[in-house]
Amino acid sequence: MTPQFFLISPAIDDPLAFQPQLDKVLSTGAVAVLLLRVSGENDADIKRKATAMRTHIQDAGVACLIDLPEDARFVARAQLDGAHVLGLKRLGDAIEALKPERIVGIGGLKSRHDAMEAGEQDIDYILFGEPRADGSLPPLEQTIERASWWAEIFNVPCVAYAPDIAAVAPLTATGAEFIGLGPWLFETADPAETLAEIRRIAKEKALARQEALGET
């Protein structure tokens, strides 16, 4: 199984300026989900910017998520596809407000126990290895271990975050359904070409994994 790609955008201040670059990446057809991050002074500002980009994203066949806002109902009012929750504290609120019509996923989990507790609830994915609030990253080996453990045992889809292109192959080998890609993708010389190369690497590694498991 070749993983799909879960893209996390940088914090976007000017949607009109960023849209052409994002459109090129989405036109590859490789992205399944986009966690859209926009900067704003208040909910109204964030809604205006997210709404300006939402149609482009959804028209490309990509699910458009945002980080869970203070008022979860904002997600539906902005006609977004769902929300990403950080940690367990507000997961129940998000599920109550958004399910079953919209996607609810979770990241920022510190332990296997937290992951299992989240997995017992009505979530659509679990994300391992994403950057922390201070920008630091957990060790790649930890992300590989968590994603391998989760993909082998649980039915809820797993997103394994790749901090760079070199991490794509070992994370694909875990069997994770999604590979997470961050703002670093947009810092490469040609993000669309980089994504095409990432997809090639993932397909090659997924095929090798299937052959090793005798699934071909």
N, C-alpha and C positions, 0 to 999 in steps of 0.2 A: 504494500500500500504506500503510494507516494503521499507524503503529508501535504496539507494545504498550508497557506501562509496567512498569518495573523500579523498585521502591520500596525505598529504604534507610531503615530505622527509626532513630530516635534510640537512644542507649544506654538500655535499659529496666531500671530497678531494681525496679519493682513491677508485675509482669505483670497482676495483678487490677485495678489502678487504670488501666492503660493500655489494657486489652483493649477496653472499650466504644468508645473513640475509634478504635481500629484496626478493629474490626468494622464501624463505619459506613463507613470508607474502603473496606474490602474488599467490602462489600455493593454498591458501585457496579458491580462486575464489570469495572472498568477495569484492575485490577492483575493481571499475569501472574506476576510473580516478586517475592518479598519477601526482601531481605537483612536478616535479623533480627539485631539487635545488642542483647545483654543484658549488664548489668554483673554481676560476681560475683567472689567472693574466690578461687574455685578451679573446677576443671572440674565438680565435683559440684554446686556452686551454679549454675553456668551451665546445666548439663544440666537441673536441676530447673526453672529459669525458662523455658528454651527449650521443654521438654516441655509445660509448662503452657500455652504459646501455640500450639504446633505444630498441635494438632488443629483449633483454630479456623481457622488459616490454610489448612491443607490441605483442610478441609471447604468452604472458600470457593472451591476450585479453583485455589488459588495455590500455586506451588512455594515451599517454605520453605528458604532457604539461611542459613548462618552463615559468618563469617570462618573460614578454616582454623585449627582448633585445633592445639595442639602435637602431640597424637595424632590423626591424621586418622581413625582408626577410630571416634573419638567420634561422628562424624557419623552413621554407620550405627547405632551403639548408641542414639543419641537418636532414630532413625527420621526424620531430616531428609532433605530431598531432595538436598542437595548442599552444596558449599563454594565460597567465593570466596577466591581466592589473591591475595596482594599481591606482585607481582614474580615473577621467574622462578626464584628460588632453590629454592623448595619445590614448584614446579609438578609436577615428575616424581613426587615422593612422593605428592602428592594424586591424580594420575592413576592411579598404581599401586594406591593404597588404595581408590579410590572408583569408578573406571570399570569396566565400563560401566553399572553399576546406578544410579549417581548423577551429578548434574550437577557439573561442574567448570568454573568461569569464572575470569577473571583481570583484574586492574586494576593500577594503580600502575606502568605501563610508561612509561619515560622517553624512548623514541625509537621511530622507525619500525622500526628493526632489531630491537629487543626485541619489538615487536608481531608482526613477521613470524616471529620465532623461536617465539613462543608459538603462533601460528597453525598452525605445522607440527606441533604436538602435538595430542593428542586432547582438545580443549577444546570447550565448548558455547557460549561467548560471550567477547567481549573488551569491556572497559569503558574508555571514554575520558572524561577531564575530571572525575573524582570528586575530592572534597576530599582534600588531602594530610594526613599525620599531624598536622601542626600546625594544621589547619583552613583553610589557605589554598587557593586554587583556581588552576588554570592559566588563562590568558586564554581567554575564550570563543572567540575567533577560532582559537586553536590546536585546541580541541576540534572546532569545525566543520571545520577543515581535515583533521584526522585521521579523523573519522567519514566525511567525504565520500570521502577516499582509500580507506578500508577498504571501505566499502559498495559502491564501484564495482568493486573488484578481487577481493575475497575472499568465500568462501562462508560462513565462520564468522560467525554473527550478531554485530552490533555494538550496544553500548549507549552512547548519547551522553548524558552527564550534564547536566541542566539546573539551573543554580544558582538559577533563579527562573522565574516564569511567562513573562517576556518572552523567555526563551531557547528556549521550546518550538517556536515557529514556525521560526526559522532552523535548529534542530537537526533538525526533521522534514524540512526541505528537503534534508538531506544524504542521505536514503534509509536512515538507520539503522533497523534492525528494532525497536529498543527505545529509548525515552526514559527516562533515569534521573531519578528524583525523590528528593530527600533529606529529611532531618529537617525542613527548612524548611516542608514541606507541613503538618506538624502544628502549626506556629506561626501559621498563618493562622486567621482568625476561624471558618471552617467548612471543615475539610480536605476533607470529602466534596464540598461545593459547589465548592471550588477545583479538585478533581480532575475534576469534571464539566466545568468551564470549560476546563481543560487538554486534556481529550479532544476537546472541540468545536474548539479551536484546531488540534489535531493533525490531526483529520479534514479540516478545511477546507484546511489547508496541504498535506496529502497529496494531496487531490483536485486542487488547483492544480498540484502537481508532476506528477501523472499526465497532466493535460491538456497541460502544457508539453512533456512527453515523447511525447505522442501515444499514450498507453496507454489512453485511455478510449474 
